[in-house]
Amino acid sequence: MNETPSVDQRVIAAIARAKRIEADAIGPETTFEELGVDSLDAIELLFELEEEFDLTVEDEAVQGMEKVAQVIAAVREALAAAARGD
């Protein structure tokens, strides 16, 4: 039986693809500083998340985020909004 990856796992996988590192090296409490995420990486990460979740993520929504957990929460909020039709 195949389990569908959770939002957390999918966000971490998208970050791993964007940074070209192993997903096992990333957890919710991992900071962007630890991952060496710069402004160009952040843009690439946005594209990865938009593709992974078929969402449009506003640049402002991720500005100021410092941890993977914040990205996970923002994606969950965007998915909930999309489900509500916001």
PyMOL Python script that loads the backbone (N, CA, C, O; Angstrom):
from pymol import cmd

cmd.read_pdbstr("""\
ATOM      1  N   MET A   1       0.848  -1.181   0.000  1.00  0.00           N
ATOM      2  CA  MET A   1       0.000   0.000   0.000  1.00  0.00           C
ATOM      3  C   MET A   1       0.893   1.244   0.000  1.00  0.00           C
ATOM      4  O   MET A   1       1.747   1.398   0.873  1.00  0.00           O
ATOM      5  N   ASN A   2       0.696   2.115  -0.965  1.00  0.00           N
ATOM      6  CA  ASN A   2       1.472   3.353  -1.048  1.00  0.00           C
ATOM      7  C   ASN A   2       0.797   4.449  -0.254  1.00  0.00           C
ATOM      8  O   ASN A   2      -0.406   4.677  -0.380  1.00  0.00           O
ATOM      9  N   GLU A   3       1.582   5.122   0.562  1.00  0.00           N
ATOM     10  CA  GLU A   3       1.049   6.254   1.312  1.00  0.00           C
ATOM     11  C   GLU A   3       1.342   7.531   0.553  1.00  0.00           C
ATOM     12  O   GLU A   3       2.417   7.682  -0.026  1.00  0.00           O
ATOM     13  N   THR A   4       0.396   8.446   0.553  1.00  0.00           N
ATOM     14  CA  THR A   4       0.601   9.742  -0.065  1.00  0.00           C
ATOM     15  C   THR A   4       1.487  10.566   0.859  1.00  0.00           C
ATOM     16  O   THR A   4       1.232  10.635   2.062  1.00  0.00           O
ATOM     17  N   PRO A   5       2.530  11.196   0.307  1.00  0.00           N
ATOM     18  CA  PRO A   5       3.395  12.019   1.158  1.00  0.00           C
ATOM     19  C   PRO A   5       2.602  13.168   1.792  1.00  0.00           C
ATOM     20  O   PRO A   5       1.697  13.730   1.176  1.00  0.00           O
ATOM     21  N   SER A   6       2.958  13.498   3.016  1.00  0.00           N
ATOM     22  CA  SER A   6       2.303  14.604   3.716  1.00  0.00           C
ATOM     23  C   SER A   6       2.767  15.930   3.138  1.00  0.00           C
ATOM     24  O   SER A   6       3.744  15.995   2.392  1.00  0.00           O
ATOM     25  N   VAL A   7       2.048  16.984   3.497  1.00  0.00           N
ATOM     26  CA  VAL A   7       2.453  18.329   3.086  1.00  0.00           C
ATOM     27  C   VAL A   7       3.876  18.583   3.565  1.00  0.00           C
ATOM     28  O   VAL A   7       4.699  19.104   2.811  1.00  0.00           O
ATOM     29  N   ASP A   8       4.173  18.221   4.804  1.00  0.00           N
ATOM     30  CA  ASP A   8       5.520  18.418   5.357  1.00  0.00           C
ATOM     31  C   ASP A   8       6.567  17.754   4.466  1.00  0.00           C
ATOM     32  O   ASP A   8       7.566  18.372   4.099  1.00  0.00           O
ATOM     33  N   GLN A   9       6.326  16.488   4.124  1.00  0.00           N
ATOM     34  CA  GLN A   9       7.288  15.741   3.317  1.00  0.00           C
ATOM     35  C   GLN A   9       7.448  16.357   1.935  1.00  0.00           C
ATOM     36  O   GLN A   9       8.557  16.414   1.404  1.00  0.00           O
ATOM     37  N   ARG A  10       6.356  16.814   1.357  1.00  0.00           N
ATOM     38  CA  ARG A  10       6.402  17.407   0.022  1.00  0.00           C
ATOM     39  C   ARG A  10       7.137  18.745   0.028  1.00  0.00           C
ATOM     40  O   ARG A  10       7.886  19.047  -0.901  1.00  0.00           O
ATOM     41  N   VAL A  11       6.924  19.555   1.079  1.00  0.00           N
ATOM     42  CA  VAL A  11       7.647  20.829   1.189  1.00  0.00           C
ATOM     43  C   VAL A  11       9.136  20.554   1.346  1.00  0.00           C
ATOM     44  O   VAL A  11       9.958  21.182   0.678  1.00  0.00           O
ATOM     45  N   ILE A  12       9.483  19.629   2.217  1.00  0.00           N
ATOM     46  CA  ILE A  12      10.893  19.297   2.442  1.00  0.00           C
ATOM     47  C   ILE A  12      11.518  18.764   1.152  1.00  0.00           C
ATOM     48  O   ILE A  12      12.658  19.105   0.836  1.00  0.00           O
ATOM     49  N   ALA A  13      10.795  17.942   0.411  1.00  0.00           N
ATOM     50  CA  ALA A  13      11.306  17.412  -0.855  1.00  0.00           C
ATOM     51  C   ALA A  13      11.528  18.540  -1.861  1.00  0.00           C
ATOM     52  O   ALA A  13      12.513  18.527  -2.600  1.00  0.00           O
ATOM     53  N   ALA A  14      10.617  19.517  -1.893  1.00  0.00           N
ATOM     54  CA  ALA A  14      10.768  20.653  -2.806  1.00  0.00           C
ATOM     55  C   ALA A  14      11.986  21.485  -2.435  1.00  0.00           C
ATOM     56  O   ALA A  14      12.728  21.925  -3.313  1.00  0.00           O
ATOM     57  N   ILE A  15      12.196  21.703  -1.150  1.00  0.00           N
ATOM     58  CA  ILE A  15      13.375  22.451  -0.695  1.00  0.00           C
ATOM     59  C   ILE A  15      14.641  21.680  -1.057  1.00  0.00           C
ATOM     60  O   ILE A  15      15.621  22.267  -1.516  1.00  0.00           O
ATOM     61  N   ALA A  16      14.619  20.374  -0.852  1.00  0.00           N
ATOM     62  CA  ALA A  16      15.782  19.543  -1.184  1.00  0.00           C
ATOM     63  C   ALA A  16      16.102  19.634  -2.677  1.00  0.00           C
ATOM     64  O   ALA A  16      17.270  19.726  -3.055  1.00  0.00           O
ATOM     65  N   ARG A  17      15.071  19.608  -3.526  1.00  0.00           N
ATOM     66  CA  ARG A  17      15.297  19.740  -4.967  1.00  0.00           C
ATOM     67  C   ARG A  17      15.883  21.115  -5.304  1.00  0.00           C
ATOM     68  O   ARG A  17      16.819  21.224  -6.096  1.00  0.00           O
ATOM     69  N   ALA A  18      15.322  22.153  -4.697  1.00  0.00           N
ATOM     70  CA  ALA A  18      15.781  23.515  -4.979  1.00  0.00           C
ATOM     71  C   ALA A  18      17.244  23.709  -4.550  1.00  0.00           C
ATOM     72  O   ALA A  18      18.012  24.388  -5.231  1.00  0.00           O
ATOM     73  N   LYS A  19      17.611  23.117  -3.435  1.00  0.00           N
ATOM     74  CA  LYS A  19      18.978  23.272  -2.913  1.00  0.00           C
ATOM     75  C   LYS A  19      19.913  22.137  -3.351  1.00  0.00           C
ATOM     76  O   LYS A  19      21.113  22.167  -3.080  1.00  0.00           O
ATOM     77  N   ARG A  20      19.344  21.146  -4.028  1.00  0.00           N
ATOM     78  CA  ARG A  20      20.111  19.984  -4.497  1.00  0.00           C
ATOM     79  C   ARG A  20      20.848  19.293  -3.349  1.00  0.00           C
ATOM     80  O   ARG A  20      22.047  19.020  -3.413  1.00  0.00           O
ATOM     81  N   ILE A  21      20.072  19.024  -2.300  1.00  0.00           N
ATOM     82  CA  ILE A  21      20.600  18.287  -1.146  1.00  0.00           C
ATOM     83  C   ILE A  21      19.622  17.170  -0.796  1.00  0.00           C
ATOM     84  O   ILE A  21      18.508  17.125  -1.318  1.00  0.00           O
ATOM     85  N   GLU A  22      20.037  16.282   0.079  1.00  0.00           N
ATOM     86  CA  GLU A  22      19.188  15.180   0.512  1.00  0.00           C
ATOM     87  C   GLU A  22      18.081  15.691   1.427  1.00  0.00           C
ATOM     88  O   GLU A  22      18.325  16.522   2.302  1.00  0.00           O
ATOM     89  N   ALA A  23      16.870  15.194   1.225  1.00  0.00           N
ATOM     90  CA  ALA A  23      15.732  15.599   2.052  1.00  0.00           C
ATOM     91  C   ALA A  23      15.956  15.226   3.520  1.00  0.00           C
ATOM     92  O   ALA A  23      15.454  15.903   4.417  1.00  0.00           O
ATOM     93  N   ASP A  24      16.708  14.152   3.762  1.00  0.00           N
ATOM     94  CA  ASP A  24      16.976  13.724   5.137  1.00  0.00           C
ATOM     95  C   ASP A  24      17.758  14.771   5.935  1.00  0.00           C
ATOM     96  O   ASP A  24      17.768  14.741   7.165  1.00  0.00           O
ATOM     97  N   ALA A  25      18.411  15.695   5.228  1.00  0.00           N
ATOM     98  CA  ALA A  25      19.194  16.733   5.897  1.00  0.00           C
ATOM     99  C   ALA A  25      18.334  17.917   6.322  1.00  0.00           C
ATOM    100  O   ALA A  25      18.837  18.878   6.904  1.00  0.00           O
ATOM    101  N   ILE A  26      17.029  17.847   6.028  1.00  0.00           N
ATOM    102  CA  ILE A  26      16.127  18.966   6.295  1.00  0.00           C
ATOM    103  C   ILE A  26      15.016  18.516   7.233  1.00  0.00           C
ATOM    104  O   ILE A  26      14.434  17.445   7.060  1.00  0.00           O
ATOM    105  N   GLY A  27      14.730  19.351   8.231  1.00  0.00           N
ATOM    106  CA  GLY A  27      13.611  19.111   9.136  1.00  0.00           C
ATOM    107  C   GLY A  27      12.837  20.399   9.325  1.00  0.00           C
ATOM    108  O   GLY A  27      13.279  21.455   8.873  1.00  0.00           O
ATOM    109  N   PRO A  28      11.688  20.333   9.984  1.00  0.00           N
ATOM    110  CA  PRO A  28      10.880  21.536  10.180  1.00  0.00           C
ATOM    111  C   PRO A  28      11.618  22.669  10.884  1.00  0.00           C
ATOM    112  O   PRO A  28      11.360  23.839  10.601  1.00  0.00           O
ATOM    113  N   GLU A  29      12.517  22.345  11.781  1.00  0.00           N
ATOM    114  CA  GLU A  29      13.229  23.385  12.528  1.00  0.00           C
ATOM    115  C   GLU A  29      14.509  23.849  11.844  1.00  0.00           C
ATOM    116  O   GLU A  29      15.221  24.706  12.367  1.00  0.00           O
ATOM    117  N   THR A  30      14.801  23.282  10.668  1.00  0.00           N
ATOM    118  CA  THR A  30      15.978  23.712   9.917  1.00  0.00           C
ATOM    119  C   THR A  30      15.768  25.151   9.445  1.00  0.00           C
ATOM    120  O   THR A  30      14.699  25.501   8.944  1.00  0.00           O
ATOM    121  N   THR A  31      16.788  25.966   9.610  1.00  0.00           N
ATOM    122  CA  THR A  31      16.680  27.366   9.183  1.00  0.00           C
ATOM    123  C   THR A  31      17.214  27.519   7.759  1.00  0.00           C
ATOM    124  O   THR A  31      17.999  26.704   7.275  1.00  0.00           O
ATOM    125  N   PHE A  32      16.759  28.593   7.106  1.00  0.00           N
ATOM    126  CA  PHE A  32      17.274  28.889   5.778  1.00  0.00           C
ATOM    127  C   PHE A  32      18.753  29.225   5.844  1.00  0.00           C
ATOM    128  O   PHE A  32      19.502  28.946   4.907  1.00  0.00           O
ATOM    129  N   GLU A  33      19.172  29.821   6.945  1.00  0.00           N
ATOM    130  CA  GLU A  33      20.589  30.128   7.117  1.00  0.00           C
ATOM    131  C   GLU A  33      21.408  28.838   7.110  1.00  0.00           C
ATOM    132  O   GLU A  33      22.458  28.765   6.473  1.00  0.00           O
ATOM    133  N   GLU A  34      20.917  27.821   7.826  1.00  0.00           N
ATOM    134  CA  GLU A  34      21.611  26.525   7.851  1.00  0.00           C
ATOM    135  C   GLU A  34      21.677  25.904   6.456  1.00  0.00           C
ATOM    136  O   GLU A  34      22.643  25.219   6.120  1.00  0.00           O
ATOM    137  N   LEU A  35      20.651  26.146   5.654  1.00  0.00           N
ATOM    138  CA  LEU A  35      20.603  25.593   4.307  1.00  0.00           C
ATOM    139  C   LEU A  35      21.335  26.461   3.292  1.00  0.00           C
ATOM    140  O   LEU A  35      21.515  26.065   2.140  1.00  0.00           O
ATOM    141  N   GLY A  36      21.758  27.656   3.727  1.00  0.00           N
ATOM    142  CA  GLY A  36      22.438  28.564   2.818  1.00  0.00           C
ATOM    143  C   GLY A  36      21.520  29.135   1.752  1.00  0.00           C
ATOM    144  O   GLY A  36      21.949  29.377   0.624  1.00  0.00           O
ATOM    145  N   VAL A  37      20.252  29.353   2.103  1.00  0.00           N
ATOM    146  CA  VAL A  37      19.279  29.885   1.156  1.00  0.00           C
ATOM    147  C   VAL A  37      19.491  31.392   1.003  1.00  0.00           C
ATOM    148  O   VAL A  37      19.397  32.149   1.970  1.00  0.00           O
ATOM    149  N   ASP A  38      19.779  31.812  -0.232  1.00  0.00           N
ATOM    150  CA  ASP A  38      19.903  33.238  -0.522  1.00  0.00           C
ATOM    151  C   ASP A  38      18.667  33.676  -1.308  1.00  0.00           C
ATOM    152  O   ASP A  38      17.737  32.890  -1.490  1.00  0.00           O
ATOM    153  N   SER A  39      18.652  34.914  -1.770  1.00  0.00           N
ATOM    154  CA  SER A  39      17.458  35.436  -2.446  1.00  0.00           C
ATOM    155  C   SER A  39      17.155  34.686  -3.743  1.00  0.00           C
ATOM    156  O   SER A  39      15.988  34.480  -4.077  1.00  0.00           O
ATOM    157  N   LEU A  40      18.184  34.279  -4.472  1.00  0.00           N
ATOM    158  CA  LEU A  40      17.950  33.505  -5.696  1.00  0.00           C
ATOM    159  C   LEU A  40      17.399  32.123  -5.366  1.00  0.00           C
ATOM    160  O   LEU A  40      16.510  31.623  -6.056  1.00  0.00           O
ATOM    161  N   ASP A  41      17.927  31.508  -4.312  1.00  0.00           N
ATOM    162  CA  ASP A  41      17.406  30.208  -3.875  1.00  0.00           C
ATOM    163  C   ASP A  41      15.941  30.328  -3.484  1.00  0.00           C
ATOM    164  O   ASP A  41      15.141  29.439  -3.777  1.00  0.00           O
ATOM    165  N   ALA A  42      15.589  31.425  -2.825  1.00  0.00           N
ATOM    166  CA  ALA A  42      14.211  31.627  -2.381  1.00  0.00           C
ATOM    167  C   ALA A  42      13.259  31.679  -3.570  1.00  0.00           C
ATOM    168  O   ALA A  42      12.153  31.142  -3.503  1.00  0.00           O
ATOM    169  N   ILE A  43      13.679  32.324  -4.658  1.00  0.00           N
ATOM    170  CA  ILE A  43      12.847  32.386  -5.865  1.00  0.00           C
ATOM    171  C   ILE A  43      12.694  30.986  -6.462  1.00  0.00           C
ATOM    172  O   ILE A  43      11.594  30.590  -6.846  1.00  0.00           O
ATOM    173  N   GLU A  44      13.784  30.250  -6.538  1.00  0.00           N
ATOM    174  CA  GLU A  44      13.723  28.882  -7.062  1.00  0.00           C
ATOM    175  C   GLU A  44      12.827  28.014  -6.180  1.00  0.00           C
ATOM    176  O   GLU A  44      12.071  27.178  -6.675  1.00  0.00           O
ATOM    177  N   LEU A  45      12.923  28.223  -4.885  1.00  0.00           N
ATOM    178  CA  LEU A  45      12.080  27.474  -3.956  1.00  0.00           C
ATOM    179  C   LEU A  45      10.604  27.780  -4.187  1.00  0.00           C
ATOM    180  O   LEU A  45       9.770  26.875  -4.155  1.00  0.00           O
ATOM    181  N   LEU A  46      10.277  29.044  -4.419  1.00  0.00           N
ATOM    182  CA  LEU A  46       8.891  29.413  -4.720  1.00  0.00           C
ATOM    183  C   LEU A  46       8.382  28.664  -5.943  1.00  0.00           C
ATOM    184  O   LEU A  46       7.268  28.141  -5.941  1.00  0.00           O
ATOM    185  N   PHE A  47       9.201  28.615  -6.986  1.00  0.00           N
ATOM    186  CA  PHE A  47       8.805  27.900  -8.195  1.00  0.00           C
ATOM    187  C   PHE A  47       8.580  26.415  -7.905  1.00  0.00           C
ATOM    188  O   PHE A  47       7.611  25.824  -8.381  1.00  0.00           O
ATOM    189  N   GLU A  48       9.476  25.822  -7.127  1.00  0.00           N
ATOM    190  CA  GLU A  48       9.339  24.407  -6.761  1.00  0.00           C
ATOM    191  C   GLU A  48       8.033  24.152  -6.005  1.00  0.00           C
ATOM    192  O   GLU A  48       7.322  23.185  -6.279  1.00  0.00           O
ATOM    193  N   LEU A  49       7.733  25.035  -5.050  1.00  0.00           N
ATOM    194  CA  LEU A  49       6.508  24.869  -4.256  1.00  0.00           C
ATOM    195  C   LEU A  49       5.261  25.062  -5.114  1.00  0.00           C
ATOM    196  O   LEU A  49       4.282  24.329  -4.977  1.00  0.00           O
ATOM    197  N   GLU A  50       5.309  26.048  -5.989  1.00  0.00           N
ATOM    198  CA  GLU A  50       4.158  26.293  -6.861  1.00  0.00           C
ATOM    199  C   GLU A  50       3.908  25.091  -7.766  1.00  0.00           C
ATOM    200  O   GLU A  50       2.761  24.706  -7.993  1.00  0.00           O
ATOM    201  N   GLU A  51       4.973  24.509  -8.276  1.00  0.00           N
ATOM    202  CA  GLU A  51       4.837  23.336  -9.137  1.00  0.00           C
ATOM    203  C   GLU A  51       4.373  22.118  -8.342  1.00  0.00           C
ATOM    204  O   GLU A  51       3.484  21.389  -8.780  1.00  0.00           O
ATOM    205  N   GLU A  52       4.967  21.900  -7.191  1.00  0.00           N
ATOM    206  CA  GLU A  52       4.633  20.733  -6.362  1.00  0.00           C
ATOM    207  C   GLU A  52       3.177  20.731  -5.934  1.00  0.00           C
ATOM    208  O   GLU A  52       2.521  19.689  -5.941  1.00  0.00           O
ATOM    209  N   PHE A  53       2.670  21.908  -5.560  1.00  0.00           N
ATOM    210  CA  PHE A  53       1.322  21.987  -4.992  1.00  0.00           C
ATOM    211  C   PHE A  53       0.303  22.613  -5.942  1.00  0.00           C
ATOM    212  O   PHE A  53      -0.862  22.767  -5.576  1.00  0.00           O
ATOM    213  N   ASP A  54       0.722  22.976  -7.161  1.00  0.00           N
ATOM    214  CA  ASP A  54      -0.156  23.615  -8.131  1.00  0.00           C
ATOM    215  C   ASP A  54      -0.845  24.826  -7.513  1.00  0.00           C
ATOM    216  O   ASP A  54      -2.062  24.987  -7.594  1.00  0.00           O
ATOM    217  N   LEU A  55      -0.021  25.674  -6.891  1.00  0.00           N
ATOM    218  CA  LEU A  55      -0.489  26.886  -6.223  1.00  0.00           C
ATOM    219  C   LEU A  55       0.282  28.087  -6.742  1.00  0.00           C
ATOM    220  O   LEU A  55       1.352  27.949  -7.334  1.00  0.00           O
ATOM    221  N   THR A  56      -0.272  29.247  -6.514  1.00  0.00           N
ATOM    222  CA  THR A  56       0.476  30.481  -6.714  1.00  0.00           C
ATOM    223  C   THR A  56       0.824  31.004  -5.335  1.00  0.00           C
ATOM    224  O   THR A  56      -0.060  31.269  -4.521  1.00  0.00           O
ATOM    225  N   VAL A  57       2.112  31.152  -5.076  1.00  0.00           N
ATOM    226  CA  VAL A  57       2.576  31.638  -3.783  1.00  0.00           C
ATOM    227  C   VAL A  57       3.098  33.052  -3.990  1.00  0.00           C
ATOM    228  O   VAL A  57       3.984  33.274  -4.815  1.00  0.00           O
ATOM    229  N   GLU A  58       2.561  33.996  -3.254  1.00  0.00           N
ATOM    230  CA  GLU A  58       3.007  35.382  -3.355  1.00  0.00           C
ATOM    231  C   GLU A  58       4.394  35.526  -2.738  1.00  0.00           C
ATOM    232  O   GLU A  58       4.683  34.966  -1.680  1.00  0.00           O
ATOM    233  N   ASP A  59       5.248  36.290  -3.423  1.00  0.00           N
ATOM    234  CA  ASP A  59       6.601  36.511  -2.912  1.00  0.00           C
ATOM    235  C   ASP A  59       6.577  37.039  -1.478  1.00  0.00           C
ATOM    236  O   ASP A  59       7.386  36.637  -0.642  1.00  0.00           O
ATOM    237  N   GLU A  60       5.638  37.946  -1.210  1.00  0.00           N
ATOM    238  CA  GLU A  60       5.544  38.547   0.118  1.00  0.00           C
ATOM    239  C   GLU A  60       5.214  37.513   1.190  1.00  0.00           C
ATOM    240  O   GLU A  60       5.542  37.702   2.361  1.00  0.00           O
ATOM    241  N   ALA A  61       4.569  36.428   0.791  1.00  0.00           N
ATOM    242  CA  ALA A  61       4.157  35.412   1.757  1.00  0.00           C
ATOM    243  C   ALA A  61       5.345  34.704   2.384  1.00  0.00           C
ATOM    244  O   ALA A  61       5.247  34.193   3.499  1.00  0.00           O
ATOM    245  N   VAL A  62       6.452  34.671   1.684  1.00  0.00           N
ATOM    246  CA  VAL A  62       7.614  33.961   2.220  1.00  0.00           C
ATOM    247  C   VAL A  62       8.720  34.890   2.706  1.00  0.00           C
ATOM    248  O   VAL A  62       9.688  34.436   3.317  1.00  0.00           O
ATOM    249  N   GLN A  63       8.585  36.175   2.443  1.00  0.00           N
ATOM    250  CA  GLN A  63       9.591  37.110   2.931  1.00  0.00           C
ATOM    251  C   GLN A  63       9.598  37.103   4.454  1.00  0.00           C
ATOM    252  O   GLN A  63       8.545  37.112   5.091  1.00  0.00           O
ATOM    253  N   GLY A  64      10.763  37.087   5.010  1.00  0.00           N
ATOM    254  CA  GLY A  64      10.895  37.108   6.455  1.00  0.00           C
ATOM    255  C   GLY A  64      10.836  35.736   7.105  1.00  0.00           C
ATOM    256  O   GLY A  64      11.051  35.612   8.311  1.00  0.00           O
ATOM    257  N   MET A  65      10.546  34.706   6.320  1.00  0.00           N
ATOM    258  CA  MET A  65      10.536  33.353   6.889  1.00  0.00           C
ATOM    259  C   MET A  65      11.963  32.909   7.143  1.00  0.00           C
ATOM    260  O   MET A  65      12.872  33.186   6.361  1.00  0.00           O
ATOM    261  N   GLU A  66      12.135  32.216   8.250  1.00  0.00           N
ATOM    262  CA  GLU A  66      13.475  31.788   8.630  1.00  0.00           C
ATOM    263  C   GLU A  66      13.615  30.285   8.768  1.00  0.00           C
ATOM    264  O   GLU A  66      14.729  29.760   8.743  1.00  0.00           O
ATOM    265  N   LYS A  67      12.485  29.578   8.915  1.00  0.00           N
ATOM    266  CA  LYS A  67      12.532  28.133   9.150  1.00  0.00           C
ATOM    267  C   LYS A  67      11.635  27.393   8.170  1.00  0.00           C
ATOM    268  O   LYS A  67      10.671  27.944   7.639  1.00  0.00           O
ATOM    269  N   VAL A  68      11.975  26.140   7.949  1.00  0.00           N
ATOM    270  CA  VAL A  68      11.186  25.269   7.084  1.00  0.00           C
ATOM    271  C   VAL A  68       9.748  25.159   7.610  1.00  0.00           C
ATOM    272  O   VAL A  68       8.805  25.112   6.820  1.00  0.00           O
ATOM    273  N   ALA A  69       9.578  25.119   8.927  1.00  0.00           N
ATOM    274  CA  ALA A  69       8.241  25.000   9.521  1.00  0.00           C
ATOM    275  C   ALA A  69       7.332  26.150   9.087  1.00  0.00           C
ATOM    276  O   ALA A  69       6.126  25.962   8.926  1.00  0.00           O
ATOM    277  N   GLN A  70       7.906  27.335   8.898  1.00  0.00           N
ATOM    278  CA  GLN A  70       7.111  28.485   8.466  1.00  0.00           C
ATOM    279  C   GLN A  70       6.628  28.299   7.027  1.00  0.00           C
ATOM    280  O   GLN A  70       5.516  28.702   6.684  1.00  0.00           O
ATOM    281  N   VAL A  71       7.455  27.698   6.201  1.00  0.00           N
ATOM    282  CA  VAL A  71       7.063  27.426   4.819  1.00  0.00           C
ATOM    283  C   VAL A  71       5.946  26.384   4.808  1.00  0.00           C
ATOM    284  O   VAL A  71       4.966  26.521   4.075  1.00  0.00           O
ATOM    285  N   ILE A  72       6.102  25.345   5.623  1.00  0.00           N
ATOM    286  CA  ILE A  72       5.074  24.302   5.710  1.00  0.00           C
ATOM    287  C   ILE A  72       3.741  24.922   6.115  1.00  0.00           C
ATOM    288  O   ILE A  72       2.707  24.615   5.524  1.00  0.00           O
ATOM    289  N   ALA A  73       3.763  25.791   7.118  1.00  0.00           N
ATOM    290  CA  ALA A  73       2.525  26.438   7.581  1.00  0.00           C
ATOM    291  C   ALA A  73       1.924  27.309   6.479  1.00  0.00           C
ATOM    292  O   ALA A  73       0.706  27.321   6.304  1.00  0.00           O
ATOM    293  N   ALA A  74       2.757  28.036   5.736  1.00  0.00           N
ATOM    294  CA  ALA A  74       2.258  28.897   4.658  1.00  0.00           C
ATOM    295  C   ALA A  74       1.638  28.076   3.539  1.00  0.00           C
ATOM    296  O   ALA A  74       0.614  28.465   2.976  1.00  0.00           O
ATOM    297  N   VAL A  75       2.248  26.943   3.211  1.00  0.00           N
ATOM    298  CA  VAL A  75       1.691  26.078   2.172  1.00  0.00           C
ATOM    299  C   VAL A  75       0.359  25.490   2.634  1.00  0.00           C
ATOM    300  O   VAL A  75      -0.604  25.445   1.868  1.00  0.00           O
ATOM    301  N   ARG A  76       0.309  25.045   3.880  1.00  0.00           N
ATOM    302  CA  ARG A  76      -0.965  24.519   4.404  1.00  0.00           C
ATOM    303  C   ARG A  76      -2.061  25.576   4.335  1.00  0.00           C
ATOM    304  O   ARG A  76      -3.194  25.273   3.961  1.00  0.00           O
ATOM    305  N   GLU A  77      -1.728  26.818   4.694  1.00  0.00           N
ATOM    306  CA  GLU A  77      -2.694  27.916   4.653  1.00  0.00           C
ATOM    307  C   GLU A  77      -3.137  28.166   3.211  1.00  0.00           C
ATOM    308  O   GLU A  77      -4.325  28.366   2.958  1.00  0.00           O
ATOM    309  N   ALA A  78      -2.198  28.156   2.267  1.00  0.00           N
ATOM    310  CA  ALA A  78      -2.538  28.383   0.856  1.00  0.00           C
ATOM    311  C   ALA A  78      -3.414  27.256   0.327  1.00  0.00           C
ATOM    312  O   ALA A  78      -4.349  27.503  -0.435  1.00  0.00           O
ATOM    313  N   LEU A  79      -3.119  26.015   0.725  1.00  0.00           N
ATOM    314  CA  LEU A  79      -3.951  24.879   0.294  1.00  0.00           C
ATOM    315  C   LEU A  79      -5.358  24.992   0.860  1.00  0.00           C
ATOM    316  O   LEU A  79      -6.334  24.713   0.164  1.00  0.00           O
ATOM    317  N   ALA A  80      -5.464  25.398   2.114  1.00  0.00           N
ATOM    318  CA  ALA A  80      -6.784  25.567   2.743  1.00  0.00           C
ATOM    319  C   ALA A  80      -7.568  26.677   2.039  1.00  0.00           C
ATOM    320  O   ALA A  80      -8.765  26.537   1.789  1.00  0.00           O
ATOM    321  N   ALA A  81      -6.887  27.770   1.725  1.00  0.00           N
ATOM    322  CA  ALA A  81      -7.535  28.886   1.026  1.00  0.00           C
ATOM    323  C   ALA A  81      -8.020  28.459  -0.348  1.00  0.00           C
ATOM    324  O   ALA A  81      -9.116  28.825  -0.772  1.00  0.00           O
ATOM    325  N   ALA A  82      -7.191  27.678  -1.045  1.00  0.00           N
ATOM    326  CA  ALA A  82      -7.567  27.185  -2.372  1.00  0.00           C
ATOM    327  C   ALA A  82      -8.780  26.261  -2.274  1.00  0.00           C
ATOM    328  O   ALA A  82      -9.667  26.299  -3.127  1.00  0.00           O
ATOM    329  N   ALA A  83      -8.814  25.430  -1.229  1.00  0.00           N
ATOM    330  CA  ALA A  83      -9.938  24.512  -1.045  1.00  0.00           C
ATOM    331  C   ALA A  83     -11.228  25.273  -0.745  1.00  0.00           C
ATOM    332  O   ALA A  83     -12.316  24.848  -1.133  1.00  0.00           O
ATOM    333  N   ARG A  84     -11.092  26.412  -0.043  1.00  0.00           N
ATOM    334  CA  ARG A  84     -12.266  27.249   0.271  1.00  0.00           C
ATOM    335  C   ARG A  84     -12.675  28.105  -0.920  1.00  0.00           C
ATOM    336  O   ARG A  84     -13.789  28.627  -0.964  1.00  0.00           O
ATOM    337  N   GLY A  85     -11.774  28.246  -1.882  1.00  0.00           N
ATOM    338  CA  GLY A  85     -12.048  29.088  -3.030  1.00  0.00           C
ATOM    339  C   GLY A  85     -11.712  30.542  -2.815  1.00  0.00           C
ATOM    340  O   GLY A  85     -12.217  31.413  -3.523  1.00  0.00           O
ATOM    341  N   ASP A  86     -10.854  30.813  -1.831  1.00  0.00           N
ATOM    342  CA  ASP A  86     -10.428  32.205  -1.549  1.00  0.00           C
ATOM    343  C   ASP A  86      -9.618  32.763  -2.685  1.00  0.00           C
ATOM    344  O   ASP A  86      -9.179  33.911  -2.624  1.00  0.00           O
TER     345      ASP A  86
END
""", "prot")
cmd.dss("prot")
cmd.show_as("cartoon", "prot")
cmd.util.cbc("prot")
cmd.orient("prot")
